[in-house]
């Protein structure tokens, strides 16, 4: 009855902007979460990439509880030590210079757009304000970040949208070069792995070209690392895979380890344009969220990332060997799985839940974002459940016959 009561109450009082699974999650530890009926699940979603250390990590929980008992909030009219500690750690890990704290990825991306426009307007005049983003991107659900999102499906019913945004096809250097002939462009914004767009990594040559051309023209490069950052791809930032240092990086999700925390990390030339009153957030840099973030950042050392990469390699290899899997995409522990035989990702997700495994979807793919503290045993268990689940679902389309060798 407890599960039914909670779901009934939700349906009556909560705005239905989510398609929820009929599970009432009640408690968790590590990679395991239990529902209100006492059933356990192996969680390979980590709250859509948030619970980097899993559920209720003891060190993280202790730090959050201690800070909550000391000072839970104060306005940004005053200084707090946890905020400055997180800022210092982020600057040292990213090679950038200053941080603005927000509460979510959308807010971080909104802040990045404001920073880019402020820099360009102050440096080149008010006409230089256009932001380019990529087709198939996702940057958030505020009006500006929704406009920056390069997917029409998210744009219905919410216009009019802010002006001076445009979209480029991913991995098309010629289209970029043409777009940057427009002298009103102030920034290019992109995800290095398009998460909501299907967990698709950008080509390295294209990313290098974007970085080079933006630097030549002093067009700011904004890299949205809301989902890829904080160790998710096996390096602290996905930028490190590509060997680039953007002008602005946005972070959120795993940064707080389970509490709302976003960050806009930027070069000094951008920061110099953002003075008092140019941006703000009541809860930005909240001391409790920052206390948790300090634990997350301290844990992500070389040994931690070695385990991420080892588990990612094992997971990807085992997934690629499943007969129902057509392709494994993404980077590190940001995994997309394309299915054969017309199998629907939504059905696989539902059946996985029934079998004790929580997974995500992205377009027509299964998406896996497990906590970064997983082990080989967790990988093996997850793949076993997924394999059994896929075997339960017959293909809706006949498999194409294998190509015959020439006679």
SULSULUR-V275656 format. One record per residue. RES is the residue in one letter. BURIAL is b if it has 24 or more other ideal C-beta (glycine too) atoms within 12 Angstrom, else e. Layout:
# SULSULUR-V275656
res	burial
RES	BURIAL
RES	BURIAL
This chain:
# SULSULUR-V275656
res	burial
X	e
X	e
X	e
X	e
X	e
X	e
X	e
X	e
X	e
X	e
X	e
X	e
X	e
X	e
X	e
X	e
X	e
X	e
X	e
X	e
X	b
X	e
X	b
X	b
X	b
X	e
X	e
X	b
X	e
X	b
X	b
X	b
X	b
X	b
X	b
X	e
X	e
X	e
X	e
X	b
X	b
X	b
X	b
X	b
X	b
X	b
X	b
X	b
X	b
X	b
X	b
X	b
X	b
X	b
X	b
X	b
X	b
X	e
X	e
X	b
X	b
X	e
X	b
X	b
X	e
X	e
X	b
X	e
X	e
X	e
X	e
X	e
X	e
X	e
X	e
X	e
X	e
X	e
X	e
X	b
X	e
X	b
X	b
X	e
X	b
X	b
X	b
X	e
X	b
X	b
X	b
X	e
X	b
X	b
X	e
X	b
X	b
X	b
X	b
X	b
X	b
X	b
X	b
X	b
X	b
X	b
X	b
X	b
X	b
X	b
X	b
X	b
X	b
X	b
X	b
X	b
X	b
X	b
X	b
X	b
X	b
X	e
X	e
X	b
X	e
X	e
X	e
X	b
X	b
X	b
X	b
X	b
X	b
X	b
X	b
X	b
X	b
X	b
X	b
X	b
X	e
X	b
X	e
X	b
X	b
X	b
X	b
X	b
X	b
X	b
X	b
X	e
X	e
X	b
X	e
X	e
X	e
X	e
X	e
X	e
X	e
X	e
X	e
X	b
X	b
X	b
X	b
X	b
X	b
X	b
X	b
X	e
X	e
X	e
X	e
X	b
X	e
X	e
X	b
X	b
X	e
X	e
X	e
X	b
X	b
X	b
X	b
X	b
X	b
X	b
X	b
X	b
X	b
X	b
X	b
X	b
X	b
X	b
X	b
X	b
X	b
X	b
X	e
X	e
X	e
X	b
X	b
X	e
X	b
X	b
X	b
X	e
X	b
X	b
X	e
X	e
X	b
X	b
X	b
X	b
X	b
X	b
X	b
X	b
X	b
X	b
X	b
X	b
X	b
X	b
X	b
X	b
X	b
X	b
X	b
X	b
X	b
X	b
X	b
X	b
X	b
X	b
X	e
X	b
X	e
X	b
X	b
X	b
X	b
X	b
X	b
X	b
X	b
X	b
X	b
X	b
X	b
X	b
X	b
X	b
X	b
X	b
X	b
X	b
X	b
X	b
X	b
X	e
X	e
X	b
X	b
X	e
X	b
X	b
X	e
X	e
X	e
X	e
X	b
X	e
X	b
X	e
X	b
X	b
X	b
X	b
X	b
X	b
X	b
X	b
X	b
X	b
X	b
X	b
X	b
X	b
X	b
X	b
X	b
X	b
X	e
X	e
X	e
X	b
X	b
X	e
X	b
X	b
X	b
X	e
X	b
X	b
X	e
X	b
X	b
X	b
X	e
X	b
X	b
X	e
X	e
X	b
X	e
X	b
X	b
X	b
X	e
X	b
X	b
X	b
X	b
X	b
X	b
X	b
X	b
X	b
X	b
X	b
X	b
X	b
X	e
X	e
X	b
X	e
X	b
X	e
X	b
X	b
X	b
X	b
X	b
X	b
X	b
X	e
X	b
X	b
X	b
X	b
X	b
X	b
X	b
X	b
X	b
X	b
X	b
X	b
X	b
X	b
X	b
X	b
X	b
X	b
X	b
X	b
X	e
X	e
X	e
X	b
X	b
X	e
X	b
X	b
X	b
X	e
X	b
X	b
X	b
X	e
X	b
X	b
X	e
X	e
X	b
X	e
X	e
X	e
X	e
X	e
X	e
X	e
X	e
X	e
X	e
X	e
X	e
X	e
X	e
